[in-house]
Amino acid sequence: MRRVTTLPAALVACVGLVVAGCSSGDYADTQVPAAARTSSAPAAAPTPATSCGNPVASYAPDGALPSPSALPPGSTMDRIRQRGRLIAGVSADSLQLGARNPVTGAIEGFDIDMLHAVSQAIFGDPDKIEFRVISTADRLPVLEKGQVDIVARAMTINCERWQQIAFSSEYYRAGQKVLVPLGSKATGLESLSGKRVCAPTGSTSLDALRRYPSVVPVPAGTHTGCLVLFQQGKADAITGDDTVLAGLAAQDPYASVVRMKAFTTEPYGLGIPKGERDFVQFVNGVLDKMRTDGRWKASYDRWLKDLGPAPAPPKAVYGRTP
């Protein structure tokens, strides 16, 4: 018989005390500044795809990466340096990608390592970062409103989002799968007819559920919110990127990720406010260095090795024009 809650999930829900506090009962979405909050209602049906050429094509770096002491005057990077910190939108409850360590209180993970590299390139110090914890649905609004400089939160690059923000080159290639109770005979979403399947509001995972009309979508603020609903018996399964589901399964011994081929392709990019092309080019220079100097592989081996041996980093694609 399945139990209602597990200690690891409770820990993850509680480790955001600095930002949100911890409560019993129904899961409360991660708290963010009021201006950045968005509706928790189910997302509207996605708009028709808008052509943007190759979605993963970004802006090529503008020459060699400058040192922190030689940032172009008046550039976005110079402004960030003068402020004294990089402001980044992140998750604090996506284990292995971006999660608060319950012992040290630090937010850490594969996504967070990308931000440390950007901070190192701007300041010569990897830790000059102000983390702002946001939900999945907040990723675009906080960039559009200029509340953060960058978002690193397992965000898929696609044409619709290019209309609202800009993206770095691809830094990881994920794919959507399904998490179910241990011992389930499910082989994928098509075998979950009539079942309640949870995914975060504002995610491509929730969008993908609409291609399976036989399942019942259950939106939540975050994937951790989905895990709590799953443990409370209010959701029968969770869908999301394999990276995220691996973190959820690590928190719940009564859950497992279906052994299946990913049914979507999810290229991750760092989100940057639209119009800040110089910063996109700079960040792409940082990612280029990480791909070649071993830092990308070291980060993968630390956080994502349970997904299998480290693949080659996604090759940067450039050629985007305004």
GUMIVEX-863267 format. One record per residue (C-alpha): x, y, z; residue number from 1; residue in one letter. Coordinates in steps of 0.02 Angstrom, whole numbers, padded with zeros to 5 digits. Layout:
// residues N
<site <X; Y; Z>; NUM; A>;
...
END
This chain:
// residues 322
<site <00000; 00000; 00000>; 1; M>;
<site <00070; 00171; -00047>; 2; R>;
<site <00102; 00295; 00089>; 3; R>;
<site <00043; 00474; 00077>; 4; V>;
<site <00206; 00568; 00096>; 5; T>;
<site <00391; 00534; 00098>; 6; T>;
<site <00526; 00618; 00200>; 7; L>;
<site <00633; 00669; 00050>; 8; P>;
<site <00488; 00760; -00034>; 9; A>;
<site <00448; 00846; 00128>; 10; A>;
<site <00628; 00900; 00141>; 11; L>;
<site <00623; 00972; -00033>; 12; V>;
<site <00462; 01064; 00005>; 13; A>;
<site <00538; 01135; 00164>; 14; C>;
<site <00710; 01183; 00103>; 15; V>;
<site <00640; 01340; 00024>; 16; G>;
<site <00607; 01413; 00197>; 17; L>;
<site <00707; 01568; 00157>; 18; V>;
<site <00591; 01606; 00013>; 19; V>;
<site <00425; 01524; 00046>; 20; A>;
<site <00408; 01440; 00214>; 21; G>;
<site <00340; 01265; 00237>; 22; C>;
<site <00162; 01210; 00272>; 23; S>;
<site <00066; 01048; 00286>; 24; S>;
<site <-00079; 00996; 00177>; 25; G>;
<site <-00093; 01052; -00004>; 26; D>;
<site <00068; 01108; -00085>; 27; Y>;
<site <00092; 01296; -00098>; 28; A>;
<site <00181; 01364; -00251>; 29; D>;
<site <00353; 01439; -00226>; 30; T>;
<site <00335; 01620; -00176>; 31; Q>;
<site <00406; 01757; -00289>; 32; V>;
<site <00388; 01946; -00290>; 33; P>;
<site <00205; 01995; -00313>; 34; A>;
<site <00237; 02080; -00479>; 35; A>;
<site <00304; 01919; -00551>; 36; A>;
<site <00161; 01806; -00501>; 37; R>;
<site <00051; 01730; -00633>; 38; T>;
<site <-00116; 01642; -00629>; 39; S>;
<site <-00116; 01463; -00566>; 40; S>;
<site <-00260; 01419; -00681>; 41; A>;
<site <-00227; 01291; -00818>; 42; P>;
<site <-00135; 01368; -00965>; 43; A>;
<site <-00234; 01411; -01120>; 44; A>;
<site <-00210; 01305; -01274>; 45; A>;
<site <-00045; 01348; -01359>; 46; P>;
<site <-00052; 01469; -01503>; 47; T>;
<site <-00005; 01407; -01676>; 48; P>;
<site <00181; 01389; -01702>; 49; A>;
<site <00269; 01544; -01767>; 50; T>;
<site <00413; 01515; -01886>; 51; S>;
<site <00579; 01573; -01818>; 52; C>;
<site <00692; 01469; -01927>; 53; G>;
<site <00791; 01343; -01826>; 54; N>;
<site <00731; 01369; -01646>; 55; P>;
<site <00900; 01322; -01570>; 56; V>;
<site <00995; 01445; -01678>; 57; A>;
<site <01059; 01588; -01570>; 58; S>;
<site <01176; 01737; -01592>; 59; Y>;
<site <01359; 01698; -01622>; 60; A>;
<site <01485; 01764; -01495>; 61; P>;
<site <01561; 01931; -01545>; 62; D>;
<site <01743; 01879; -01549>; 63; G>;
<site <01842; 01810; -01403>; 64; A>;
<site <01765; 01814; -01231>; 65; L>;
<site <01828; 01971; -01143>; 66; P>;
<site <01903; 01963; -00969>; 67; S>;
<site <01803; 02034; -00824>; 68; P>;
<site <01912; 02189; -00824>; 69; S>;
<site <01886; 02219; -01010>; 70; A>;
<site <01697; 02210; -01030>; 71; L>;
<site <01634; 02331; -01163>; 72; P>;
<site <01585; 02496; -01080>; 73; P>;
<site <01397; 02521; -01081>; 74; G>;
<site <01362; 02338; -01119>; 75; S>;
<site <01235; 02233; -01025>; 76; T>;
<site <01381; 02139; -00946>; 77; M>;
<site <01461; 02303; -00889>; 78; D>;
<site <01296; 02357; -00811>; 79; R>;
<site <01282; 02192; -00718>; 80; I>;
<site <01463; 02207; -00659>; 81; R>;
<site <01435; 02383; -00594>; 82; Q>;
<site <01281; 02324; -00499>; 83; R>;
<site <01389; 02194; -00414>; 84; G>;
<site <01285; 02038; -00443>; 85; R>;
<site <01200; 01935; -00577>; 86; L>;
<site <01012; 01917; -00545>; 87; I>;
<site <00952; 01745; -00599>; 88; A>;
<site <00781; 01661; -00600>; 89; G>;
<site <00797; 01480; -00545>; 90; V>;
<site <00708; 01331; -00470>; 91; S>;
<site <00744; 01283; -00290>; 92; A>;
<site <00653; 01116; -00296>; 93; D>;
<site <00711; 01030; -00456>; 94; S>;
<site <00832; 00902; -00385>; 95; L>;
<site <00992; 00887; -00490>; 96; Q>;
<site <00948; 01041; -00594>; 97; L>;
<site <00914; 01178; -00468>; 98; G>;
<site <00873; 01135; -00288>; 99; A>;
<site <00912; 01203; -00116>; 100; R>;
<site <01032; 01092; -00019>; 101; N>;
<site <00945; 01059; 00148>; 102; P>;
<site <01111; 01053; 00240>; 103; V>;
<site <01203; 01203; 00168>; 104; T>;
<site <01054; 01305; 00108>; 105; G>;
<site <01141; 01333; -00059>; 106; A>;
<site <01045; 01316; -00223>; 107; I>;
<site <01139; 01194; -00332>; 108; E>;
<site <01125; 01084; -00486>; 109; G>;
<site <01165; 01072; -00671>; 110; F>;
<site <01068; 01229; -00718>; 111; D>;
<site <01150; 01323; -00575>; 112; I>;
<site <01324; 01275; -00637>; 113; D>;
<site <01286; 01367; -00800>; 114; M>;
<site <01252; 01525; -00698>; 115; L>;
<site <01411; 01506; -00596>; 116; H>;
<site <01508; 01503; -00759>; 117; A>;
<site <01423; 01663; -00818>; 118; V>;
<site <01461; 01747; -00651>; 119; S>;
<site <01642; 01692; -00663>; 120; Q>;
<site <01655; 01770; -00836>; 121; A>;
<site <01581; 01937; -00779>; 122; I>;
<site <01658; 01956; -00606>; 123; F>;
<site <01802; 01833; -00597>; 124; G>;
<site <01698; 01756; -00456>; 125; D>;
<site <01572; 01614; -00483>; 126; P>;
<site <01465; 01662; -00334>; 127; D>;
<site <01411; 01841; -00368>; 128; K>;
<site <01233; 01786; -00403>; 129; I>;
<site <01067; 01837; -00327>; 130; E>;
<site <00951; 01689; -00349>; 131; F>;
<site <00766; 01727; -00368>; 132; R>;
<site <00661; 01571; -00350>; 133; V>;
<site <00524; 01564; -00481>; 134; I>;
<site <00393; 01440; -00540>; 135; S>;
<site <00385; 01364; -00714>; 136; T>;
<site <00251; 01487; -00767>; 137; A>;
<site <00353; 01636; -00705>; 138; D>;
<site <00502; 01606; -00820>; 139; R>;
<site <00445; 01717; -00963>; 140; L>;
<site <00360; 01856; -00861>; 141; P>;
<site <00511; 01891; -00751>; 142; V>;
<site <00619; 01912; -00907>; 143; L>;
<site <00491; 02019; -00998>; 144; E>;
<site <00473; 02132; -00846>; 145; K>;
<site <00661; 02149; -00824>; 146; G>;
<site <00656; 02074; -00648>; 147; Q>;
<site <00803; 01957; -00684>; 148; V>;
<site <00953; 01959; -00800>; 149; D>;
<site <00941; 01776; -00845>; 150; I>;
<site <00836; 01620; -00813>; 151; V>;
<site <00911; 01447; -00793>; 152; A>;
<site <00763; 01333; -00758>; 153; R>;
<site <00755; 01185; -00878>; 154; A>;
<site <00678; 01298; -01010>; 155; M>;
<site <00643; 01227; -01182>; 156; T>;
<site <00692; 01334; -01330>; 157; I>;
<site <00549; 01354; -01455>; 158; N>;
<site <00485; 01478; -01581>; 159; C>;
<site <00340; 01540; -01475>; 160; E>;
<site <00458; 01589; -01334>; 161; R>;
<site <00578; 01675; -01454>; 162; W>;
<site <00436; 01799; -01484>; 163; Q>;
<site <00446; 01851; -01302>; 164; Q>;
<site <00626; 01826; -01247>; 165; I>;
<site <00797; 01779; -01315>; 166; A>;
<site <00891; 01616; -01287>; 167; F>;
<site <01071; 01562; -01272>; 168; S>;
<site <01132; 01418; -01376>; 169; S>;
<site <01070; 01247; -01321>; 170; E>;
<site <01161; 01182; -01167>; 171; Y>;
<site <01065; 01019; -01141>; 172; Y>;
<site <00948; 00906; -01241>; 173; R>;
<site <00812; 00827; -01133>; 174; A>;
<site <00655; 00731; -01178>; 175; G>;
<site <00483; 00705; -01101>; 176; Q>;
<site <00440; 00542; -01012>; 177; K>;
<site <00317; 00484; -00878>; 178; V>;
<site <00332; 00445; -00693>; 179; L>;
<site <00212; 00316; -00620>; 180; V>;
<site <00190; 00213; -00460>; 181; P>;
<site <00318; 00076; -00435>; 182; L>;
<site <00255; -00084; -00515>; 183; G>;
<site <00142; 00004; -00640>; 184; S>;
<site <00123; -00082; -00809>; 185; K>;
<site <00111; 00086; -00899>; 186; A>;
<site <00217; 00101; -01054>; 187; T>;
<site <00184; 00286; -01089>; 188; G>;
<site <00047; 00416; -01094>; 189; L>;
<site <-00053; 00315; -01220>; 190; E>;
<site <-00074; 00179; -01088>; 191; S>;
<site <-00142; 00299; -00956>; 192; L>;
<site <-00317; 00322; -01027>; 193; S>;
<site <-00432; 00401; -00898>; 194; G>;
<site <-00287; 00431; -00778>; 195; K>;
<site <-00243; 00597; -00698>; 196; R>;
<site <-00074; 00657; -00761>; 197; V>;
<site <00011; 00807; -00681>; 198; C>;
<site <00124; 00936; -00763>; 199; A>;
<site <00172; 01114; -00716>; 200; P>;
<site <00072; 01262; -00779>; 201; T>;
<site <00163; 01354; -00918>; 202; G>;
<site <00269; 01204; -00967>; 203; S>;
<site <00290; 01118; -01135>; 204; T>;
<site <00250; 00958; -01038>; 205; S>;
<site <00074; 01020; -01003>; 206; L>;
<site <00058; 01073; -01185>; 207; D>;
<site <00107; 00898; -01241>; 208; A>;
<site <-00031; 00821; -01136>; 209; L>;
<site <-00159; 00898; -01253>; 210; R>;
<site <-00103; 00775; -01386>; 211; R>;
<site <-00171; 00636; -01274>; 212; Y>;
<site <-00356; 00677; -01250>; 213; P>;
<site <-00388; 00514; -01157>; 214; S>;
<site <-00286; 00571; -01005>; 215; V>;
<site <-00345; 00700; -00877>; 216; V>;
<site <-00221; 00846; -00861>; 217; P>;
<site <-00185; 00902; -00683>; 218; V>;
<site <-00089; 01067; -00677>; 219; P>;
<site <00022; 01117; -00532>; 220; A>;
<site <00139; 01263; -00498>; 221; G>;
<site <00296; 01156; -00503>; 222; T>;
<site <00350; 00976; -00527>; 223; H>;
<site <00371; 00962; -00339>; 224; T>;
<site <00189; 01013; -00327>; 225; G>;
<site <00151; 00870; -00446>; 226; C>;
<site <00249; 00750; -00336>; 227; L>;
<site <00149; 00798; -00183>; 228; V>;
<site <-00015; 00776; -00278>; 229; L>;
<site <00050; 00607; -00338>; 230; F>;
<site <00092; 00555; -00160>; 231; Q>;
<site <-00077; 00615; -00097>; 232; Q>;
<site <-00167; 00510; -00227>; 233; G>;
<site <-00231; 00663; -00321>; 234; K>;
<site <-00129; 00622; -00477>; 235; A>;
<site <-00095; 00451; -00552>; 236; D>;
<site <00061; 00498; -00648>; 237; A>;
<site <00178; 00644; -00684>; 238; I>;
<site <00247; 00694; -00853>; 239; T>;
<site <00400; 00801; -00882>; 240; G>;
<site <00578; 00804; -00944>; 241; D>;
<site <00683; 00652; -00904>; 242; D>;
<site <00803; 00763; -00806>; 243; T>;
<site <00663; 00824; -00692>; 244; V>;
<site <00579; 00655; -00671>; 245; L>;
<site <00745; 00575; -00621>; 246; A>;
<site <00753; 00700; -00478>; 247; G>;
<site <00575; 00662; -00425>; 248; L>;
<site <00603; 00474; -00428>; 249; A>;
<site <00758; 00498; -00320>; 250; A>;
<site <00645; 00573; -00187>; 251; Q>;
<site <00510; 00438; -00189>; 252; D>;
<site <00553; 00252; -00178>; 253; P>;
<site <00372; 00212; -00227>; 254; Y>;
<site <00389; 00298; -00396>; 255; A>;
<site <00482; 00254; -00555>; 256; S>;
<site <00509; 00329; -00727>; 257; V>;
<site <00438; 00224; -00867>; 258; V>;
<site <00575; 00143; -00972>; 259; R>;
<site <00527; 00220; -01136>; 260; M>;
<site <00594; 00324; -01277>; 261; K>;
<site <00567; 00509; -01246>; 262; A>;
<site <00416; 00567; -01345>; 263; F>;
<site <00470; 00749; -01361>; 264; T>;
<site <00634; 00840; -01388>; 265; T>;
<site <00671; 00976; -01260>; 266; E>;
<site <00824; 01082; -01300>; 267; P>;
<site <00869; 01186; -01147>; 268; Y>;
<site <00927; 01365; -01164>; 269; G>;
<site <00965; 01505; -01042>; 270; L>;
<site <00829; 01636; -01055>; 271; G>;
<site <00882; 01818; -01076>; 272; I>;
<site <00775; 01974; -01100>; 273; P>;
<site <00732; 02009; -01280>; 274; K>;
<site <00839; 02149; -01350>; 275; G>;
<site <00995; 02108; -01248>; 276; E>;
<site <01086; 02029; -01393>; 277; R>;
<site <01256; 02076; -01323>; 278; D>;
<site <01223; 01975; -01167>; 279; F>;
<site <01162; 01826; -01270>; 280; V>;
<site <01323; 01831; -01370>; 281; Q>;
<site <01427; 01843; -01211>; 282; F>;
<site <01336; 01697; -01129>; 283; V>;
<site <01359; 01595; -01287>; 284; N>;
<site <01546; 01628; -01274>; 285; G>;
<site <01541; 01562; -01096>; 286; V>;
<site <01447; 01405; -01149>; 287; L>;
<site <01569; 01378; -01292>; 288; D>;
<site <01713; 01375; -01167>; 289; K>;
<site <01620; 01256; -01052>; 290; M>;
<site <01595; 01134; -01195>; 291; R>;
<site <01781; 01126; -01232>; 292; T>;
<site <01869; 01148; -01064>; 293; D>;
<site <01784; 01003; -00975>; 294; G>;
<site <01669; 01102; -00860>; 295; R>;
<site <01511; 01047; -00951>; 296; W>;
<site <01556; 00863; -00933>; 297; K>;
<site <01609; 00886; -00752>; 298; A>;
<site <01441; 00964; -00712>; 299; S>;
<site <01347; 00824; -00802>; 300; Y>;
<site <01447; 00691; -00710>; 301; D>;
<site <01408; 00774; -00544>; 302; R>;
<site <01221; 00800; -00568>; 303; W>;
<site <01151; 00697; -00712>; 304; L>;
<site <01255; 00537; -00718>; 305; K>;
<site <01103; 00433; -00667>; 306; D>;
<site <01034; 00469; -00842>; 307; L>;
<site <01182; 00376; -00916>; 308; G>;
<site <01360; 00414; -00971>; 309; P>;
<site <01392; 00595; -01017>; 310; A>;
<site <01347; 00628; -01198>; 311; P>;
<site <01438; 00756; -01303>; 312; A>;
<site <01376; 00931; -01260>; 313; P>;
<site <01246; 00996; -01383>; 314; P>;
<site <01335; 01082; -01525>; 315; K>;
<site <01304; 01269; -01531>; 316; A>;
<site <01203; 01327; -01681>; 317; V>;
<site <01220; 01508; -01733>; 318; Y>;
<site <01157; 01618; -01873>; 319; G>;
<site <01004; 01700; -01794>; 320; R>;
<site <00965; 01873; -01858>; 321; T>;
<site <00854; 02000; -01767>; 322; P>;
END
